[in-house]
Amino acid sequence: MIEVANRLKNVEEYYFSKKLREVAFLKSQGKPIINLGIGSPDLEPPIKATSVLQDSLADEGAHKYQSYQGLPELRDEIANFYKKRYKVNLSSQTEILPLLGSKEGIMHISMAFLNPGDEVLVPNPGYPTYAAVTKLIEASPVYYDLTEDTNWLPDFIALERLDLSKVKIMWISYPHMPTGAKATNKFYDEVIAFGKRHNILIVNDNPYSFILNDKPISIMRYRNAKDVCIELNSLSKTFNMAGWRVGMLVGNYDFVKAVLQVKSNMDSGMFYGVQKGAIEALKCSDLWFVSLNSVYQQRRELIWKLATDLNCTYDKDTSGMFVWAKLPPHLKSEEFTDLVLKEHSIFITPGTVFGSNGEGYIRFSLCASEELIEEAIARV
Ligand SMILES: Cc1ncc(COP(=O)(O)O)c(C=O)c1O
């Protein structure tokens, strides 16, 4: 028996990787499962993106290794996108690094900046990958509380009381996943000042800013952000291109250079056609965002009804592609979602997947058609 590395003893298989096997098994037994668990967009990408991808297959060099930094045209288009959509100026030469999805950026940033024993501030609740990757690097997650009382924003007084001497990175993500909470200008100013004061790299993971959100924000718009912040962004949710694996990292030249040092040793560039398609997606007009959000808006109305029928409560002033709902008092998240799966064949995510502060909450995804959500309502 060949022993696996010690680092694997610190992390479990990803919740969805396990749970979706169970859901697939139930389906194979003939159960008509409605999946409201995972945030994998079911809508089509922009038509221009797919047609350009197809057309690009015959281009010269289309099947060769590509540049580690992506095509210059892709970086230019990311710079245009940031300028147009967030009012942020970035140098396409030095401040942008295309990624194979933003998830890989979490690993690359951690590899670039963490040593074993370092500490990392991780939101509870939050995207589970921040803590998992931290552990794989043999650094330690230090969970910071987010609660409904503070609209899921961190309490900086509590953070200041911590021993921050070993903390190198703080992960933030607004619009927040899983709660959909939006951040304020005051929060961005505070978190940047906090990072500068304690020499902590602030990483804003920002894949949901265009979903059900009137005012998309990049942390890079705030004063001094380039001194201590990196932002991750993605085409997965904004353009329904999750399987294409296109994301990006933006930040100052030194940060980009450090991450590129890791990344260029791990992959050999993004497929040319995918880059060409991504360029077209980034060029989409306002109409794209309006029509995408009108679909999510209608779905969300129905999910709110489903949540009400399940005796849950929720905040309507949220963004992103999930509805975060509070269970009636004393109900446990996993028991509740297991019961709904068993009784109604509806898969919903228990809030505890995102940390202990998710206890008492469940998360519905908006990545299912209105018909399916109506069917779920009928079953309940
Ligand atoms: C908060 C958050 N960050 C990052 C990701 C990863 O997205 P990508 O497809 O760009 O890797 C997800 C995906 O669900 C997410 O919810």
The ligand as a Gaussian input file, in Angstrom:
#p B3LYP/6-31G(d) Opt

LIG

0 1
 C      -17.229000      32.036000      -4.235000
 C      -16.718000      31.285000      -5.408000
 N      -15.471000      31.496000      -5.834000
 C      -14.955000      30.836000      -6.879000
 C      -15.702000      29.898000      -7.566000
 C      -15.046000      29.170000      -8.708000
 O      -15.464000      29.629000      -9.931000
 P      -14.688000      29.290000     -11.286000
 O      -15.641000      28.529000     -12.113000
 O      -14.317000      30.604000     -11.873000
 O      -13.469000      28.494000     -10.942000
 C      -17.007000      29.612000      -7.174000
 C      -17.775000      28.594000      -7.882000
 O      -18.803000      28.131000      -7.503000
 C      -17.535000      30.337000      -6.062000
 O      -18.783000      30.126000      -5.630000

